[in-house]
Amino acid sequence: DMPSFPPLLVFLLKTCLNLLASWCTGTEFRQRGDFVLGGLFDVHYGNNAMSHNRPEAVDCSRYRRFQTMRFAIEEINNSSALLPNVSLGYEIFDHCSSKDNFPSIFQFITMNKRLQPWYDRTGQSDITAVVGPFSSADMVTIAPLVMLNFVYGAGSSAFSKKVKFPSFLRTVHSNQDLVEVIVNILLFYKWRWVAFLNSDDAYGSDGLDLFMKRITETDICMAYNKVIDYNANASEIITQIETQHVNVVVVFVPEGTAERLIGTITELNITKKVWIAVDAWSLNKKLPKMKGIQTIGTVIGVAQPTVEIPGFNEFIYSTRRPCQRELGELCNQYCRDCEDLTPEDVISSDPSYSFNVYTAVYAIANALHNMLQCESGECQKNKTVYHYQVLTELSKSNFTLLDETIQFDENLDPRFGSYTVVFWNSSGDAETVGFYGFNPSDNFYINTSKIEWHTNGEIPLSICSTECSVGYAKEQEGIHKCCFKCLLCPNGTYIDVKVDEYNCVPCDETEWSTEGSAACLKRTVEFVTFEHAAAIVIVFGTVSLVGLSLLTSVLFALNYNTPVVRSAGGPMCFLILGCLCLSSISVFFYFSIPTVASCLLRFFPFLLFFSVCLACFVVRSFQIVCIFKIAAKYPSLQRWWMKYHGQWLIITLAFVVQATMLIFGYSFSPPAPFSDIEWEQSQIILSCGIDFKANTASVILLLVLCCLCFTFSYMGKDLPKNYNEAKSITFCLLLIAMTWVIFVTQFILYQGKYIHTFNALAVVSSLYSFLLWYFLPKCYIIVFQPQRNTTQYFQGLIQSYTKTMSQ
């Protein structure tokens, strides 16, 4: 219904529109029929085509599409299978340019040569649907004026938005699909640094927007962009491209602009570039044969596949002359530029989009066929057909045309068709070298061997920075992600370029890597088993120590009342030998996989019972010195020592203090299994972690006992020659000190797999020091020199030493 506007305003608006329509009415190609299809084809070149009210030149490829529509309608009219007893007519205009296309549009929306700005469903235009226009700019200009069904049409992705363009349906793929093919070519050849030239219209702007959005998900960078028109300064563009060191240029422009641009580039003697042509000009017949075209580099294009339409060539020949005065004049202007065209010119011209025009006409015809219920062999031609009904049927299209199933998606974009990848060869032809289909299972292929590269057969490079080697991370330089420097990933890290190209990822604790790694390796778990040769030797030595200690105890027990056993300490000898055996328990827990229990028993028995051993030797050293030196000078001290059993008090005190400190320290920080991953990056060394701070007091007590023992034994260095117990103790202590100095030095320099084996060896060596150098000489005297194991012999030594001291 007509909106409520003042009557005078409505009258003036109607009058103006009808005057404009009357002024715009001109000649056109027209054929009567039961249903009339409109056609919009820009047969003449460019926006300058209407200068001085006459066209400059006819574009043969566009003229071919115009004739394709006429042929399709004639073919349908002659068919008994499609729209029987119904004829299709047409009104086809050459609207020439986006600013001069309104006359033809006003013709389409008139009813009986009158414009009706508002009308209901009972009154509508005589045109059922419109095939065209070709360019996005033309479509954007006219689409808001009318609600006719536009079929075929432009590639801009904006027309997929049905809220804005509800009656637009196309048989060509949108720019989004075209950009997808271009990006796939760039990715296929790993061209990351590209320039993008686009036209200053809806087609070029849409292509630029889609390209920028698409490459954000890839490693492609747009190094340079320039919006160009028909009069673009090619020299300035090339200078900028050369400055950016770009070797691949995407030219997203219409055919006329491309011809002008490429023609100028050939004159500038530009070489060593790859030019990617869009479907608007990739099959251009003129450019590949242009003089000097081979010097610009390699041209790869994306094209609509060429489909041979049966009978079309015969139709062109049957028209004899493409333009005849009695039929009307093209572009509503003069047609003298068409008169020189021959059928051969039309047939040999660029066939791009011809099949799309052909498909558009057949889609409309099939929609009418379904609406008029022609399945019975006769159509209900008197049935009223509304535009919205035609659109509904078009959206449901499902028919086969030249082995292609024609269907449309929810945005009324085609679900059929494909793209071909072409290469301009040295013969001046666009040779097919690949394809891009819309079947996900097999949608892209290029036969690189067919392409004659301008770089002596090698695929050209177009990158900002050379790709990093394996194991290097990228650090972006500037605003482009394609420009970067490479940083070597350090030890213990790796880089997976499929996940993140910019960050070195630390390995897990159970893994390791060398610098420059692309993956981490599993660490080998290392520990010394009981089956290891070193472990067998140490365990055998420990068992032997226990056995020798038991034999020594038996020997001493059998000779308990002899002077040698008494002078060695008497009952204290059995305590020392027992503690040596108990200390050796620790050795058995230095091997195999550490556990909480094994870590505890690795240190506790040795620290506790070896402290008792040292306490015994401290007391024994003190007693030796006391007998020979202190007793004579301090008799009261000797009496007190004998009365209160001082030796046992000292030993007991040392045991209690050491046990208390060990229990206290282990309560707060007990030894526990520990995996050392610091010493060797490729290994996990299983060990027992010990808190040295918690065990400081225990170690200090051991050191104090050693120092006291050494002090007292050193004081007895001048005792009788044959009475060498003090000397034996001194020598044992020196061996023990040397053993642990060597071990500590080794521990500082090496903390690998065998450090715990060295620790066990140090423990066994310490125990053997006392057994071999203190007890073994006495066993030798008992067994092999019994004459030295008599009371008279010992009394003689003591009396001799006493006389010497008194003198």
Residue pairs with C-beta under 8 A, 6 or more apart in sequence:
1 118
1 120
2 10
2 118
3 118
13 117
14 115
14 117
17 106
17 115
17 117
18 114
18 115
20 106
21 106
21 107
21 110
21 113
21 114
21 115
22 113
24 102
24 103
24 104
24 106
24 107
25 103
25 106
25 107
25 113
26 103
26 329
26 332
27 328
27 329
27 332
28 91
28 92
28 93
28 104
28 107
28 328
28 332
29 39
29 70
29 90
29 91
29 92
29 93
29 327
29 328
29 330
30 89
30 90
30 91
30 92
30 328
31 70
31 73
31 89
31 90
32 87
32 89
33 73
33 77
33 87
33 88
33 89
33 90
34 86
34 87
34 88
34 89
34 381
35 86
35 87
35 88
35 89
35 128
35 368
35 385
36 88
36 89
36 90
36 91
36 126
36 127
36 128
37 69
37 73
37 88
37 89
37 90
37 91
37 127
37 128
37 129
37 130
37 131
37 361
37 364
38 90
38 91
38 92
38 93
38 108
38 127
38 129
38 130
38 131
38 132
38 148
39 66
39 69
39 90
39 91
39 92
39 93
39 130
39 131
39 132
40 92
40 93
40 95
40 101
40 104
40 130
40 131
40 132
40 133
40 134
40 138
40 142
41 62
41 63
41 65
41 66
41 69
41 92
41 93
41 94
41 95
41 132
41 133
41 134
42 59
42 62
42 94
42 95
42 96
42 97
42 133
42 134
42 135
42 138
43 58
43 59
43 62
43 63
43 66
43 94
43 96
43 330
43 331
44 55
44 56
44 57
44 58
44 59
44 62
44 94
44 96
44 330
44 331
44 337
45 55
45 56
45 57
45 59
45 256
46 56
46 97
46 230
46 256
47 97
47 98
47 99
47 230
48 56
48 230
49 55
49 56
49 57
49 96
49 97
49 331
50 96
50 97
50 99
50 100
50 331
50 333
53 333
54 333
54 334
55 96
55 330
55 331
55 333
55 334
55 337
56 337
57 337
58 330
58 337
58 338
58 341
59 255
59 256
60 285
60 341
60 345
60 346
60 349
60 350
61 255
61 283
61 284
61 285
61 349
61 350
61 351
61 352
62 134
63 322
63 338
63 341
63 346
63 349
64 346
64 347
64 349
64 350
64 351
64 354
65 134
65 353
65 354
65 357
66 92
66 94
67 315
67 316
67 319
67 322
67 346
68 309
68 312
68 354
68 357
68 358
69 90
69 92
69 131
69 357
69 358
69 360
69 361
70 90
70 92
70 315
71 309
71 311
71 312
71 315
71 316
71 358
72 357
72 358
72 361
72 362
73 88
73 89
73 90
73 361
74 315
75 311
76 82
76 83
76 88
76 361
76 362
76 365
77 83
77 87
77 88
82 362
82 365
82 366
82 369
82 374
83 365
83 368
83 369
83 372
83 374
83 379
84 374
84 377
84 378
84 379
85 378
85 379
85 381
86 368
86 372
86 374
86 379
86 381
88 365
91 107
91 108
91 127
93 101
93 103
93 104
93 107
93 331
93 332
94 330
94 331
94 332
95 101
95 103
95 104
95 105
95 133
95 138
95 331
96 331
96 333
97 138
98 135
98 137
98 138
98 140
98 141
98 201
99 141
101 133
101 138
101 141
101 142
102 142
103 332
104 332
105 142
105 145
105 146
106 115
108 125
108 127
108 130
108 146
108 148
109 115
109 125
109 127
109 145
109 146
109 148
110 125
110 126
111 119
111 123
111 124
111 125
111 126
116 123
121 386
124 386
124 387
125 146
125 148
125 387
127 148
128 149
128 364
128 368
128 385
128 387
128 390
129 148
129 149
129 150
129 151
129 364
129 387
129 390
129 394
130 148
130 149
130 150
130 151
131 151
131 152
131 357
131 360
131 361
131 364
132 138
132 150
132 152
132 153
133 139
133 142
133 153
133 154
134 152
134 153
134 154
134 353
135 154
135 201
135 202
135 203
135 254
136 154
136 155
136 156
136 158
136 159
136 175
136 201
136 202
136 203
136 206
137 154
137 201
137 202
137 203
138 154
139 150
139 153
139 154
139 156
139 159
139 168
139 202
140 154
140 156
140 158
140 202
143 150
143 159
143 165
143 168
147 166
147 167
147 387
148 167
148 387
149 167
149 169
149 364
149 387
149 390
149 391
149 394
150 167
150 168
150 169
150 170
151 169
151 170
151 171
151 360
151 363
151 364
151 394
152 170
152 171
152 172
152 353
152 356
152 357
152 359
152 360
153 159
153 168
153 169
153 170
153 171
153 172
154 170
154 172
154 202
154 203
155 170
155 172
155 173
155 174
155 175
155 178
155 203
155 206
156 174
156 175
156 202
156 203
156 206
157 174
157 175
157 176
157 206
157 210
158 164
158 165
158 202
158 206
159 165
159 168
159 170
159 174
160 174
160 176
160 411
160 412
160 413
161 411
162 411
162 412
166 391
167 387
167 391
168 412
169 363
169 391
169 394
169 395
169 408
169 412
170 412
170 413
170 414
171 356
171 357
171 359
171 360
171 363
171 406
171 414
171 417
172 304
172 353
172 356
172 414
173 413
173 414
173 417
173 419
174 413
175 203
175 206
175 207
175 210
176 210
177 419
177 438
178 207
178 278
178 279
178 302
178 419
179 207
179 210
179 211
179 214
180 214
180 436
181 302
181 419
181 421
181 436
181 444
182 211
182 250
182 276
182 278
182 302
183 211
183 214
183 215
183 218
183 220
184 436
184 444
185 191
185 276
185 300
185 302
185 421
185 446
186 192
186 194
186 218
186 220
186 248
186 276
187 218
187 220
188 444
188 446
189 459
189 460
190 463
191 220
191 247
191 248
191 274
191 460
191 461
191 462
191 463
192 219
192 220
192 221
192 462
192 463
192 464
192 482
193 221
193 223
193 244
193 245
193 246
193 247
193 248
193 462
193 463
193 464
193 482
194 220
194 221
194 222
194 223
194 246
194 248
194 249
194 250
194 462
195 222
195 223
195 224
195 225
195 226
195 241
195 244
195 246
195 248
195 249
195 250
196 208
196 211
196 222
196 224
196 225
196 226
196 249
196 250
196 252
197 225
197 226
197 228
197 237
197 249
197 250
197 251
197 252
197 253
197 261
198 204
198 205
198 207
198 208
198 225
198 226
198 227
198 228
198 252
198 253
199 227
199 228
199 229
199 252
199 253
199 254
199 257
200 227
200 228
200 229
201 254
203 252
203 254
203 280
204 227
204 252
204 253
205 227
207 252
207 278
208 225
208 227
208 252
211 222
211 250
211 252
212 222
215 221
215 222
219 481
219 482
220 482
221 464
221 480
221 481
221 482
221 483
223 244
223 245
223 246
223 464
223 480
223 482
224 240
224 241
224 244
224 246
226 232
226 237
226 240
228 237
228 253
228 257
228 261
229 257
230 256
230 257
230 260
231 260
232 257
232 260
232 261
234 261
234 264
234 265
234 268
235 264
235 268
238 265
238 268
238 270
241 249
241 273
245 464
246 462
247 272
247 273
247 274
247 460
247 461
247 462
248 273
248 274
248 276
248 460
248 462
249 273
249 274
249 275
249 276
250 276
250 278
251 258
251 261
251 262
251 275
251 276
251 277
251 278
251 281
252 278
253 261
253 278
253 280
253 281
254 280
254 281
255 280
255 281
255 284
255 350
258 277
258 280
258 281
258 284
258 287
259 281
259 284
259 286
259 287
262 275
262 287
262 290
262 293
262 296
263 287
263 290
265 296
266 290
266 291
266 292
266 293
266 295
266 296
267 292
269 292
269 295
270 295
270 296
270 297
271 295
271 296
271 297
271 454
272 297
272 454
272 455
272 460
273 296
273 297
273 298
273 454
274 297
274 298
274 299
274 300
274 454
274 460
274 462
275 296
275 297
275 298
275 299
275 300
276 300
276 301
276 302
277 284
277 299
277 300
277 301
277 302
278 301
278 302
279 301
279 302
279 303
279 304
279 352
279 419
280 352
281 287
281 301
282 301
282 302
282 303
282 352
282 422
282 430
283 301
283 303
283 304
283 306
283 350
283 351
283 352
283 422
283 430
284 350
284 430
285 348
285 349
285 350
287 293
287 424
288 299
288 424
288 425
288 428
288 429
288 430
289 428
293 299
293 424
293 428
294 426
297 454
297 460
298 423
298 424
298 451
298 452
298 453
298 454
298 460
299 423
299 424
300 421
300 422
300 423
300 424
300 433
300 451
301 421
301 422
301 423
301 424
301 430
302 419
302 420
302 421
302 422
302 436
303 352
303 419
303 420
303 421
303 422
303 430
304 352
304 353
304 355
304 356
304 417
304 419
304 420
305 355
305 417
305 418
305 419
305 420
305 435
306 351
306 352
306 355
306 420
307 351
307 354
307 355
307 358
307 402
307 404
309 354
309 355
309 358
309 402
310 402
312 354
313 343
313 347
316 322
316 343
316 346
316 347
317 343
319 343
320 343
321 339
321 341
322 338
322 341
322 343
322 346
323 329
323 330
323 335
323 338
323 339
323 341
325 335
329 335
330 338
355 402
358 401
359 401
359 404
359 406
362 399
362 401
362 406
363 394
363 397
363 406
364 390
364 394
366 393
366 397
366 399
366 406
367 390
367 393
367 394
367 397
368 385
368 390
368 393
369 379
370 393
370 396
371 383
371 385
371 389
371 390
371 393
372 379
372 380
372 381
372 383
372 385
373 379
373 380
373 383
374 380
394 408
394 412
395 408
395 412
397 406
397 407
397 408
398 405
398 406
398 407
399 405
399 406
400 406
404 416
404 417
405 416
406 414
406 416
407 414
407 415
407 416
408 414
408 415
409 415
415 438
416 438
417 438
418 435
418 436
418 437
418 438
419 435
419 436
420 432
420 434
420 435
420 436
421 432
421 433
421 434
421 435
421 436
421 446
422 430
422 431
422 432
422 433
423 430
423 431
423 433
423 450
423 451
423 452
424 430
424 431
425 431
425 452
426 452
431 450
433 446
433 447
433 448
433 450
433 451
434 444
434 445
434 446
434 447
435 444
435 445
436 443
436 444
437 443
437 444
448 459
453 459
453 460
454 460
463 482
464 480
464 482
464 483
464 484
465 477
465 482
465 483
465 484
465 485
468 474
468 484
468 486
468 497
468 501
469 486
469 516
470 516
470 518
471 488
471 489
471 494
471 495
471 515
471 516
471 517
471 518
472 486
472 487
472 488
472 489
472 495
472 516
473 486
473 487
473 489
473 495
473 501
473 502
473 503
473 504
474 484
474 485
474 486
474 487
474 501
474 502
475 484
475 485
475 486
475 487
475 502
476 483
476 484
476 502
477 483
477 484
477 485
487 504
488 515
488 516
489 495
489 504
489 513
489 515
489 516
489 517
490 504
490 515
491 512
491 513
491 514
491 515
491 681
492 506
492 507
492 512
492 513
492 681
493 504
493 505
493 506
493 507
493 513
493 517
494 504
494 505
494 507
494 513
494 517
494 518
494 519
494 520
495 501
495 503
495 504
495 505
495 517
495 518
496 505
496 518
496 519
497 518
507 513
507 520
508 520
509 675
509 677
510 522
510 523
510 684
511 520
511 521
511 522
511 523
512 520
512 521
512 523
512 677
512 681
512 682
513 519
513 520
513 521
513 681
514 681
521 682
523 677
523 681
523 682
523 683
523 684
524 682
524 683
524 684
525 683
525 684
525 686
526 680
526 683
526 684
526 685
526 686
526 752
526 753
527 591
527 592
527 593
527 594
527 685
527 686
527 687
527 753
528 534
528 535
528 590
528 591
528 592
528 753
528 754
528 756
528 757
529 535
529 591
529 592
530 536
530 539
530 591
530 592
532 591
532 757
534 754
534 757
535 591
535 757
538 587
538 590
538 757
538 760
538 761
538 764
539 587
539 588
539 591
541 764
541 768
542 584
542 587
542 588
542 764
545 580
545 581
545 584
545 764
545 767
545 768
545 771
546 581
546 584
548 771
549 577
549 578
549 580
549 581
549 771
550 577
550 581
552 577
552 771
552 775
552 776
552 779
553 573
553 574
553 577
553 578
555 779
555 782
555 783
556 565
556 568
556 573
556 574
556 577
557 574
559 565
559 782
559 789
560 570
562 782
562 789
563 789
563 790
563 791
563 793
563 794
564 778
564 781
564 782
564 788
564 789
565 573
565 778
565 782
567 723
567 725
567 794
568 725
568 774
568 775
568 778
569 576
569 616
569 620
572 616
572 619
572 620
572 647
572 651
573 775
575 612
575 616
575 651
576 613
576 616
576 617
576 770
577 771
577 775
579 609
579 610
579 612
579 613
579 616
580 609
580 613
580 767
580 770
580 771
582 605
582 609
583 605
583 606
583 609
583 610
583 613
583 763
583 767
584 763
584 764
584 767
585 601
585 605
585 606
586 601
586 602
586 603
586 604
586 605
586 606
586 760
586 763
587 760
587 763
587 764
589 598
589 599
589 601
589 602
590 602
590 756
590 757
590 759
590 760
591 756
591 757
591 760
592 598
593 673
593 686
594 602
594 673
594 674
594 686
594 687
594 688
595 673
596 670
596 672
596 673
598 688
599 670
599 671
599 672
599 673
599 688
599 689
599 690
600 666
600 670
600 671
602 671
602 688
603 671
603 688
603 690
603 695
604 662
604 666
606 763
607 658
607 662
607 695
607 698
607 699
607 702
608 655
608 658
608 659
608 662
610 702
610 766
610 767
611 654
611 655
611 658
611 698
611 701
611 702
611 705
612 651
612 654
612 655
612 658
613 770
614 654
614 702
614 705
614 706
614 709
615 650
615 651
615 653
615 654
615 655
615 705
616 651
617 709
617 713
617 729
617 732
617 733
617 770
617 774
618 650
618 654
618 705
618 708
618 709
618 712
619 646
619 647
619 650
619 651
620 647
620 725
620 729
621 708
621 709
621 711
621 712
621 713
621 715
621 716
621 726
621 729
622 647
622 712
623 647
624 712
624 713
624 716
624 719
624 725
624 726
625 712
625 715
625 716
625 726
626 637
626 638
626 641
628 716
628 719
628 798
628 801
628 805
629 715
629 716
629 805
630 637
630 638
631 637
631 638
632 802
632 805
640 646
641 647
654 701
654 705
657 701
658 698
658 701
661 697
661 698
661 701
662 695
662 698
665 691
665 694
665 695
665 697
665 698
666 694
668 694
669 691
669 693
669 694
671 688
671 689
671 690
671 691
672 688
672 689
673 686
673 687
673 688
673 689
674 686
674 687
674 688
674 689
675 684
675 685
675 686
675 687
676 684
676 685
676 686
676 687
676 751
677 683
677 684
677 685
679 685
679 751
679 752
680 752
680 753
683 752
683 753
685 751
685 752
685 753
687 755
687 756
688 756
692 699
706 733
706 736
706 737
709 729
709 733
710 730
710 733
712 726
713 726
713 727
713 729
713 730
713 733
714 726
714 730
715 726
716 725
716 726
716 727
717 726
717 727
717 730
719 725
719 726
719 727
719 801
720 797
720 798
720 800
720 801
722 788
722 797
723 794
723 797
723 798
723 801
724 777
725 774
728 773
728 774
728 777
729 774
731 773
732 769
732 770
732 773
732 774
735 765
735 769
735 773
736 765
736 766
736 769
739 762
739 765
739 766
739 769
740 762
740 766
742 762
743 758
743 759
743 761
743 762
746 755
746 758
747 755
747 758
747 759
781 788
781 789
782 789
787 793
